[in-house]
Amino acid sequence: MKNQKSKLKLIKRISIIAFIILALMIGQVSNVFAADDPLSVINNLSNFIFGLIRAIGMIILGFGVVQIGMSLKSHDPSQRANGIMTLAGGVVITFAKEILNLITGG
């Protein structure tokens, strides 16, 4: 009997907390105003995505530099080749937007 009462209290407490969280989420909804020009929205999204791609490219670039440094320390030619390939891939990914602009002429 005591165990069942504690379970009911726990269920009641969890449902009250869930209701409060839901009420706070609904109460904090704000208005969002869209841009007038749909092309500016697309351009902003494109800039954001290319910014993420650039960040990933910088991480890969850094990893390639570390890999080349470790291969020079251990005198491992296969690791050096992998490091150079990773470095080259990081450069291509980092400058992907500029490369696409050069190809398309935009």
C-alpha positions in Angstrom: 0.0 0.0 0.0 2.8 2.4 0.9 4.7 1.5 -2.3 1.6 2.3 -4.4 1.1 5.7 -2.7 4.7 6.6 -3.4 4.3 5.6 -7.1 1.2 7.8 -7.4 3.0 10.7 -5.8 5.9 10.2 -8.2 3.6 10.1 -11.2 1.7 13.2 -10.0 5.0 15.1 -9.5 6.3 14.1 -12.9 3.0 15.1 -14.6 3.0 18.5 -12.8 6.6 19.1 -13.9 5.8 18.1 -17.5 2.8 20.5 -17.5 4.9 23.4 -16.2 7.6 22.8 -18.8 4.9 22.6 -21.6 3.3 25.8 -20.3 6.7 27.6 -20.3 7.4 26.4 -23.8 4.1 27.6 -25.1 4.4 30.9 -23.2 7.8 31.8 -24.6 6.8 31.6 -28.3 7.8 34.8 -30.1 6.9 36.2 -33.5 9.3 35.6 -36.3 9.5 38.0 -39.2 10.6 36.7 -42.5 12.8 38.7 -44.9 11.1 40.6 -47.7 13.3 39.1 -50.4 13.3 35.3 -50.7 16.7 35.3 -52.4 18.2 37.0 -49.4 16.9 34.1 -47.3 18.5 31.6 -49.6 21.8 33.5 -49.6 21.8 33.6 -45.8 21.2 29.9 -45.7 23.9 29.3 -48.3 26.4 31.5 -46.3 25.6 29.6 -43.1 26.0 26.1 -44.7 29.3 27.2 -46.3 30.4 28.5 -42.9 29.8 25.1 -41.4 31.7 23.4 -44.3 34.6 25.8 -43.8 34.7 25.0 -40.1 34.8 21.2 -40.9 37.5 21.9 -43.5 39.6 23.7 -40.9 39.3 20.8 -38.5 40.4 18.4 -41.2 43.2 20.8 -42.2 44.5 20.8 -38.6 44.3 17.1 -38.4 46.4 16.8 -41.6 49.1 19.1 -40.2 49.2 17.0 -37.0 49.4 13.8 -39.0 52.3 15.1 -41.2 54.1 16.2 -38.0 53.7 12.8 -36.4 54.9 11.1 -39.6 58.0 13.2 -39.7 58.7 12.3 -36.1 58.2 8.5 -36.6 59.7 8.4 -40.2 56.6 6.6 -41.5 56.2 7.2 -45.3 52.6 5.8 -45.5 51.5 8.1 -42.6 53.1 11.0 -44.4 51.2 10.3 -47.6 48.0 10.0 -45.6 48.8 13.3 -43.9 49.4 15.1 -47.2 46.2 13.7 -48.6 44.3 14.8 -45.5 45.9 18.3 -45.7 45.0 18.6 -49.4 41.4 17.5 -48.7 41.1 20.0 -45.9 42.3 22.8 -48.2 39.7 21.8 -50.8 36.9 21.6 -48.2 38.0 24.9 -46.6 37.9 26.8 -49.8 35.0 25.0 -51.4 32.9 28.2 -51.8 35.7 30.1 -53.5 36.4 27.1 -55.8 32.7 26.9 -56.8 32.7 30.6 -57.5 35.7 30.3 -59.7 34.2 27.4 -61.6 30.8 29.0 -62.1 32.2 32.5 -62.7 30.0 34.0 -60.0 
